[in-house]
Amino acid sequence: MSKIYNFSAGPACMPESVLKKAAEEMLNANGSGMSVMEMSHRSYDFESILKDTKDTMRRLANIPEEYEILFLQGGGNLQFSMIPMNFNQHGADIINTGQWTKKAIKETEKLGRVHIAGDSSDATFSYIPKITQDDLDPDTDYVYICENNTIYGTKYKQLPPHEGKRLIADLSSCIFTEPLDVTQYDLIFAGAQKNLGPAGVTVVFIKKDLLDEQRDDIPSAMLDYKTYVDNDSMYNTPPTYGIYMVGLVCKWLEEEIGGLAEMEKINHKKASLLYDYLDHSQLFSNPVAKEDRSYVNIPFVTGNADLDKKFIAQAKEAGFVNIKGHRSVGGMRASIYNAMPLEGVQALVDFMKKFEEENA
Ligand SMILES: *Cc1c(COP(=O)(O)O)cnc(C)c1O
């Protein structure tokens, strides 16, 4: 099989050494004589994996003790419901930056009041609305954002003002792509399948005192963050294999990459390589406001739908797979998360240059 580079937006490529380690341990994890998949979640072996995964995350992002690390299921999408179900008492300020906040708004409206504090739908979500404290509704409990907009390729470089309110953020596509100051937030969530591991596990960092502000009508233990806090994410059977993989990815970040600051340097280098080319290309362009550009999801177009299609087909043949843009926006998108090596981005840029010459 020839080398391929996988630019999928999620589930996405994983670090090769992590996959190798998982393969090595597939039949006999840590001398247990069994696969992690076969372990009781109540066993000493699995409990050590859970603890080790949490400890590694805490070290990586300096997560203080006032924050709990939780592992849930239901993806990012369940968080769109659980957040208002637990914390929307008086309303939520939501900044609308694309498909993922639209879904959050829809779920939040079912459960309480929503105030749209900013909205970039007027320009196909190609920028991040820069709001001030005055744009917030004085009565809401929290401000909600999607920090990196996977589909449109925008990213907050500065968090919005939220004085007197909690800040809740969807970091599904940017978690651990750069240093993270958890103390700036009250709740962070991320589906693992972009930067942390396989689909099926959602990581939540929650400030413990947020639990003092829960609604009293949460319909089920499984929808109550406190259940996960009180039971160390093991009220029911947690996604054990996913948690193990998240642990391996975090160890890779720590030991092979050298931490989040190093990861950020590599990610910026990768992103600059592609943006620099896009900004000079006569054929391809990126539609996003420069100051709001994502480092990990980079959409681009030729401006001609047929040529886009031709590019996607030829790219696939050359080993650059999953480069088609999201069905809602068309064009192309290169998702270059942590696990995409610099060589992959360089090879893509070389291929784009060649395509541009041939189609000038
Ligand atoms: C992928 C993604 C989601 C959706 O996650 P699911 O696990 O499919 O529910 C939510 N938010 C963002 C920013 C995403 O990139």
The ligand as an SDF file (V2000), in Angstrom:
LIG
                    3D

 15 15  0  0  0  0  0  0  0  0999 V2000
  -17.2710   17.3930   15.3100 C   0  0  0  0  0  0  0  0  0  0  0  0
  -17.7700   18.4840   16.1470 C   0  0  0  0  0  0  0  0  0  0  0  0
  -18.9220   18.3410   16.9460 C   0  0  0  0  0  0  0  0  0  0  0  0
  -19.8190   17.1430   16.8870 C   0  0  0  0  0  0  0  0  0  0  0  0
  -19.3740   16.0990   17.5740 O   0  0  0  0  0  0  0  0  0  0  0  0
  -20.1610   14.6790   17.5960 P   0  0  0  0  0  0  0  0  0  0  0  0
  -19.2160   13.8880   18.4030 O   0  0  0  0  0  0  0  0  0  0  0  0
  -20.3220   14.2250   16.1830 O   0  0  0  0  0  0  0  0  0  0  0  0
  -21.4560   14.9010   18.2720 O   0  0  0  0  0  0  0  0  0  0  0  0
  -19.2540   19.3940   17.7710 C   0  0  0  0  0  0  0  0  0  0  0  0
  -18.5490   20.5280   17.7900 N   0  0  0  0  0  0  0  0  0  0  0  0
  -17.4630   20.7110   17.0050 C   0  0  0  0  0  0  0  0  0  0  0  0
  -16.7070   21.9890   17.0600 C   0  0  0  0  0  0  0  0  0  0  0  0
  -17.0450   19.6930   16.1570 C   0  0  0  0  0  0  0  0  0  0  0  0
  -15.9640   19.8730   15.3800 O   0  0  0  0  0  0  0  0  0  0  0  0
  1  2  1  0
  2  3  1  0
  2 14  2  0
  3  4  1  0
  3 10  2  0
  4  5  1  0
  5  6  1  0
  6  7  2  0
  6  8  1  0
  6  9  1  0
 10 11  1  0
 11 12  2  0
 12 13  1  0
 12 14  1  0
 14 15  1  0
M  END
$$$$
